Amino acid sequence: MRSILIIACLTAPAAPALAGNWTAPEGCEVFMTVQAKACRVSNHYRCLGDAEGDQWRADFDQEGVFFYSRIDFEGQWVESYTLNPTVRQVLDSQRADSASFSELLETGIDTWDFGMTRNDGSASQARGYDRLTGRTVVIDGITLSETEVEFIESDVMGNTLRRAQGNEYLHPEWRLFFAGPGETDLGDGRWIPIDGSPVEFIFPGEDGFLDTQPKYDCDVLSANARPIQTILPAPQILPASLKE
């Protein structure tokens, strides 16, 4: 399944942290750092002992790391950790319609319908789709395919927790989604514009690899709020817990 990135803003001002290089957990290796809009930098890594095709991402804002997520070969969100306080969210084993990166590439569209459970016992259901638009973009020399994404997350009573719609980008060989421009409704009926698009792709040996300090849009965000990412299992349109 993919990772939807929905970048929303909270009302707590961000306190700038010192820039530094990040060290992946033992047995893991970082293969790419991505500087993105909305004051976020992500370090992508793989770990020994995980299933083949699994990939992790650690997201940092000006205060430091705030989110970890793991996806599998099909882009399915497997588990995520939101910090301060730490909340673990896992993909339910029984799914009405599993997300499939392969199906999206083969047919141009992939629908999904799955449940997620948190370690506090709460649960929710995510439904939506990813569709290739047929357009490509080049960002920092990397060619990406554009997708259209739409999703809704509901609680066990069917109440809407959040909605998102917009565009994301994918790299077929990397089997990764990246956030793009869109809008999100965090359950109050107000659509908030968001854009967490990548700006720089940085690889081992290049300047900025393993950075933990975001570079883009931070002045605007620090004046108002701290960016948050919500990851739901699905593509990666918006902040950290939705269907990225």
PyMOL commands that set and color helices and strands:
alter all, ss='L'
color gray80, all
select helices_A, chain A and resi 101-107+218-222
alter helices_A, ss='H'
color red, helices_A
select strands_A, chain A and resi 3-9+28-36+40-47+55-61+64-71+77-82+87-91+109-118+123-139+142-155+160-171+176-178+181-185+191-195+198-202+227-233
alter strands_A, ss='S'
color yellow, strands_A
deselect
rebuild
show_as cartoon
